């Protein structure tokens, strides 16, 4: 999904296609999050709540960036905010998973 977001923000061709693929990615991530919710709630409920809030903010920020790009008002700060939020949400997600892919 990160690649689709960056392609949508940095390319001028197929932007709508990348945006729609990103939105499908939202659905997949939300559905898998619902399935993982009970397990994560048992281990780290506070971190889970923080991740849910951060993920909702990330989706809103991505959509704001898409709207600004479509209207021609996309700023470097908005792009950096999206990148930073993606990294933060990923780090919190890996922490909730017990750093599974890395440890």
Secondary structure by P-SEA (a helix, b strand, c coil): caaaaaaaaccccaaaaaaaaaaaaaaaaaaaaaaaaaaaaaccaaaaaaaaaaaaaaaaaaaaaaaaaaaccccaaaaaaaaaaaaaaaaaaaaaacccccc
